[in-house]
Amino acid sequence: MVKSLFEPKSIAVIGASRDERKVGHIILKNLKEGFKGKLFAVNPFADKILGIKCYESLEEINEKIDLGVFAVKAEVVIEILERVENLKNAVIISSGFGEVGNVELEEKLIEIGKRKGIRILGPNCFGYQNPWLGINTTFSKMCSKGKIAIVSQSGALGAAFIDFALSQNIGISKFVSVGNMVDVDFADIIEYLNKDKETEGILAYLEGLKDGRKFFRAVRKLKKKLFILKAGKSRKGAETAKTHTGALAGEYLVYQGIFRQLGVKELSCIEDFFWVAKLLNNFGNGKREIIGITNAGGCATLFADACERYGVRLKDLGKKEIERLNKILPKMWNKRNPADIVGDATPERFEKVIESLRRKNRILVVMVTPQQMTNPKEVARRILKYKKDCCCVFVGGKEMEEAKERLRKEGVLCFDWVDECARILRYVSK
């Protein structure tokens, strides 16, 4: 298990720097701001950094260290690990190993880790975040607490996701960049997250595996939903993945078969990765009924088409629901799902329909077009009362932008087009 890696009581930053632009400074600063355990800085040329005492070496720290975060050159990482006797786990940010063809150095790293019993995350990784314990070993800002874990084989895409999460108010349970996976790999992390009480769902960006059987065993035991964006599907993509992290992407058809067998939800593109994170953040990872509400018959038809195309089931409205809506809607409304509440729908009418149809385990898809009596900004304001029940599609241009901006700022999932909405809802629809 790698619990002490992700839940350490003591952390040392090796390569802590006084230069605010250096990785070693940013990581130390991030940890100082959130981590409540013992924090050490290792720099032989400084007495203190950010008010934290500096040690010349790890050996000088006269106690067992749960986690060392390495931000020094690859060769120096090897030199330090050869000497150290008081370290349990290492996060190696440093590059310069197998991903650039330096296989010998990477093999030496693997040998030292096994011989000394040090669990290694990386090298060539972006670190990890555990917001629930205030731990941020990356050089990005800390995400807020949530229930979604993100595991990425690309550090740069991991950084992009963190930026997206911060802008969209998405909380996470853990973020992990795996890098070259010389030791700790997807399977280890999945096993840990399966027992992590803060994690409900997992999203992963995967290029290739080094031990497919280990991965298979870990996922087979997983009790939580796993969504994977698989890269390296094409021949060129597989070649690029190999030079990127040193991992073999393998035959895509093999991965497809494994995913189907294990019940893994495969994401189709990076855009879906981001949107599904938002979807799970807002609604959890359980199955949901999808009910459409719109002031445009065209939107209702196009959304129904898109749902059928992407396999999203639109359950018929119940008799009692239709009876309730008959009392608040014009006689010509379509009495179907999606519900066309007619083009002259006011913000008040939208709110009454939302109030009437909201249920546990439902997502109400509110689709709005800019007609004069609609007042998109006021519709958006009323939707905010029910933001735990709704996602939105505001179709149009300038008149809709302010409404969408407000909804997104408040954490509501808001799309530009009905097709885009249906494509994302397929991952959670009943």
C-alpha angles and dihedrals in degrees: 000000000000099000094124089053093059098030104039124166093203131034132186123195109212109202095028107175138204089212107096090210095058124096091233091059096046094049092048090049092049092050093046090054096054116010115098098190130079113306123196132184123210116203121130092203101055136062097202137003120192087349092302118125113246124223124206091227144354090257090061089064099087098212141061113281117212095200137017118193110204121208099162135099118295094248091051091052089059093047092051096046091050090059103036122099102166103063128103103178138013134203106198112199091171120108128203100094132100094331089070094040096266091133095153092059091047092050089051089053091052092049093051092048093052094043094050098035093240114152110221129205109195139319106218091025137135094231126236143276129218104181092181089066098031092246118149115167092165127090093240130086118277119265120227122258116279145141102258123093120208121202118184134183088197118067094197093051087047089056089049091052092050089052090049091048091052092049094046099042091244114163122209136197095207138353117200130181107197100191114181094348097221088161121347106056141170092283093054091049094046090051090051094046091048088065096037109111092204094058123082101161137015131215118191136186106209130185101167145335129231095198111031095175092055089050091049092052093048095048093044088062094044115120094187132075115268122201118188132192103201117204127188095053094142128057092251091045091052091051091050092049091054092055091042102057103356090250123132109235092204129196109329094213089061090054091047091054093048092048092051092047092050097042093245115162108229116211117218102215145356090265090060090050091059096041094047089052088056091045093052091044091056102036108017123237100285124110116274138196112239119220121179125211121184145156091217127073089203091058091049091053096044092046091051090050092049093048091053091047093052097038098252110151116223106202117210117254114257123249093249091049091052090048091053092047091048087065094055104031134068115266092250096063111124100243091220143102112285088047113218102206090187132261097273091060112146125208088258091056091050090052094049092051092047090049091049096049104037113116139159112276092020132115115205111208106207110199116190133185123192105258119156097250093045102073099197094206091056092046088052091050091053093045089058089069087064101033092133088061103039145068119181146216113198106187117200143049136266096357091057101043098083091049092049092046092053093048093049092047089056091050100258116147102242126178133191097216137033093229091056090050094050092048091058097040090059088078093065106022121118 
